[in-house]
Each structure stands twice: as structure tokens, then as C-alpha cells.
Amino acid sequence: MQKLIKDGAIIENSWTLMAKPETDSANVEVASGNIIVPLAVWLAQKNQLQSRSDIGVWLDSDETAEQLGTDANSLALIAVNFPLFMDGRAFSTARLLRERFGFKGELRAIGNLIRDQLCYLRRCGVNAFAFSNPDINLEEALKSLNDFSEYYQASVDQPLPLFRRRA
């Protein structure tokens, strides 16, 4: 079983990521167990899936937090995808899920992220990191969560800017 970083610790990944279907999302069978479905599957099968506690949803970089909206609060896990490490739209999506939609569950970054992004992703509200690159040293990546000890700007993890904290 693959491992990931969650809440500052390395743990076993108990969730399965479902690939985007090539057929109609309404007709795709969603397996039992902890499964993270693409947004299109969630939207097409929401009535059947919303009663399950073992369903998470993943958003691709071209999908927005608004498309999931208040449904976010009924989910145990939401994942934001990085198709390329240079694609930063997932940072905004994560922050919107936490601040605008009040999502309190596990917010996971998936895909082609790099360890240099972890500290900033945590500031946007991401609390779990699943790297698609199996060669990533998770012990070393874990250290990246503490790359900086102080920030000037406000964020999800520190709602007051530095000048307000010093006052």
C-alpha cells in the first residue's frame, strides 16, 4: 500500500483514486470502500453517493471549488489534482474550499506536486499530500512542511497578517 503525508505524519493511504471515466459518468460503477471519485462522477451520481461515508471527490485543475460548492461539507475527503507541478490552480481551489465553503475534512493534494510546494499548500488548507512520483522520499518531504517559521501574509493556517500579530 502506498504511503502519504497527512497532518504532519507519514501514514498508509487507505483511499483509492478512481480515474476519470472514458464513458458516461452516470453509468460508471463506483466500487465499495474508501474511493475518491472524479467530480464528474460525483455530479452525475450525487443522489446515490451522498449517503456513503466512504466517498471522496477529486477536482482536476480545470475544475473549480464552486462546482462542488456546499456539497463539500458532506464529504470526508476532497483531493485537488496537480497535473503538472507548475499548475497552481489547486492552491486557489484549496483555499476556496476551506474559506468560502467551510470544508473541515481531509484536503489532499494529489498528482505531480513537488516537496517545495508543501509548506505553501498547507497554508492554503491542504493537510494531506499524495505524490504520484513513487521515488519521493517522504521523510525528506515531511521536513518541507516547516520550510518557514513566520509569514507576513494572512492565510488559512494563520488568519492574521504579521503586523496584526505583532500589535
N, C-alpha and C positions, 0 to 999 in steps of 0.2 A: 504494500500500500504506500502511495506517495505521501510525503510529509509536506507541511506548510507552516508558515509562521502565523500565529493567532494570539492576540493580546500579549505580545512580547515573549512568547514561548514557541518552541518547535513541537508540533503535535501531528498525529496521524490525520490524514484527510479522510473523513467519513462520508463525504459527498461526491456524487458522480456528476460530471458535467455533460449534459446532453448537447450534441452537435445541432446546428441549425438544420432543420429538415429540408430535403430537396423537393418534397411533395407538399401538399396542402397541410398547414399546421393544425387544422381542426381534426384531421384524420390520423395524426401520429399517436402511437400508443406511448403513454408515459408509464415507465416501469415503477414498481413499488420501491420503497427505500428512499434514503436521502438523495434527491436528484435536483439538479439546478437546470431548469428548462430555459430555452431562449424566450425572449419577450414575446415573439410572435406566437409561440405555443401557449404561453400564459394568456394572452389576449383572446386567442381562439377557443381555449378550453377553460376559461376562468371559472365558469359555473361548476365544473366537475372538480377542478383543482383547489379551489379556495377553501374547501373543508379539510384538506390534508395538511398536517403539520410537518410533513417531510418534503415540502416543495420550496425551492428557492428559484429565483429568476435571475438570468444574466442579461445585461444590456451591452450591446455592441457599441462601438464608438460613434456610429451614426444614429443611435437611438438616444432618446432623452429621458431624463427623470420625469418630465411631465407626462410622457406616455404611460408610465407606471402609476404616477400620481399617488393618491391616498391608498391605493392597493398595497403600497409598500409596507404599511403598518401591519398587514395581515401575514407577512412573510417572515420566516425565520432567518433567511439569508438572501442578500442581493449581491450579485457579483458585477463588477464593471470590467469590461474587456479592454486590453491594450493590444490591438492587432500589430502595432509597431511601438517600440519604446518612445519614439518621437511624437506619437499621437497623444496629446494631453487632454483631450476632451473628457476622459474619465475622471480627471481631477474635479472639473466643474460638476459633473454628474454626481459624484460622491458628495460634494459639499451641498448641493441642492437636496439630495435625499435626506441628509441629516438636518439641514437648517430649514428648508421650506416645507418638507413633508414629514419631518419629525421621526424619521426611521431610527429605531433603537436597537435593531438586531445586528447580526453579523454583516458587515460590509466588506466584501472581499475583492481585492484586485487580482485579476487573472490575466494570463497571456504573456506577452513579451515585455514585461516590465523588467527594470534593472534595479539593483540594490541601491543605487544613488537616488532613486525616487521614493524609497520607503519612508524616510523622515517627512517628506512633503505630503505624501499620501496620507500618512497618519494625521497630519494637521488638517486635512480635508475630511477626516472622519473615517477613513479606512482602518479597520482593525485586524484584517487578515490578508495574507499575501500568498498566492499560489503561483509559483513560477512555472512557465511552460518549458524552460530550459532545465533539463534534469541535472546538468553539471553545476548548477548554482550551489555554492557552499552555504547552507542555511545558517550555520554558526556564524560565519562572517557577515552574512546579510543581516542577521539579527542585530549586530553591532551598529548597523546603519540607522536603526531607529533612534539612536542617540547621537547623530552627527552634530547636532547643535543643541546648546543648552538654553539659549534665550532667543526670542524673536521680537522684532519691532511690531509686526502686524498682528491684528486680531485674526483668529481662525476658529474652527470647530473645537479644537482641543484647548484653546486659550482665547476666550471671547473678548478679553480686554487688551488693547494695544499697550506696548511698553510704557508709554508716557502716562497712561491711566494707572498702571500697576505701581509705578514709582510715586504717584501722588499720595 
